[in-house]
């Protein structure tokens, strides 16, 4: 059973939710970002950032079958979504962002990914100004 927003554990104001409008869903949306976005390399991810014409920042995650089994791939996606949801200030406004997991994520956790993004934050925020 699905809980209504605000029900159960922790703060849930609108800024911390992960709505459908915060996601890249279609293949052509991922392709647009990957073909014309700015690439930022971190130890565990290739992050591609592209400005969009919307008011919100949208997130897409790609984890191929070359990266672990299904359990590991799903965990990587959950961690990325959680970092995005809780730390939106690290990401530029009105951009599409695609995280592409590199081959050996070595059980990446929330804290490790957050540290990676904090180190890459300047490049992330500057991504819109370059193009």
C-alpha positions, 0 to 999 in steps of 0.5 A: 500500500502506498502512503500519502505524502507526509505520512510516516518518517521524516520531513516531506515538504514539496522540495524534498519529494521526487515527483513524476515531473522530476524524472526523465522518462522517455528514451528521447529525453535521455538521448537529448541530454546525452548527445548535447549535454556537458559531461562531468566525470566522478569516480563512480558516475558520468554525469551529463547536464543539459539546460531545459526549458522547464522550471524544475530539474529532472533526473535520469539514471542509467545503469547497464547490465554490465554493472552488477546484478539486478539487486546492485543496479536497483540499489545504485538507482535508489541511492542516486534518487535519494541524494538528488531528492535530499540535496537539490541545492547541489544541482543547477535549476532548470536542467536535465541531469543523467547519471550513468553508472561506471562499471565498478561502483563498489557498493556505493552508498549515500555518504560516498555519493554525496561526497562525490557530488559535493566535489563536483558541485562547482562543475555541476552548477557551471554546466549551464553557463558553458553551453 
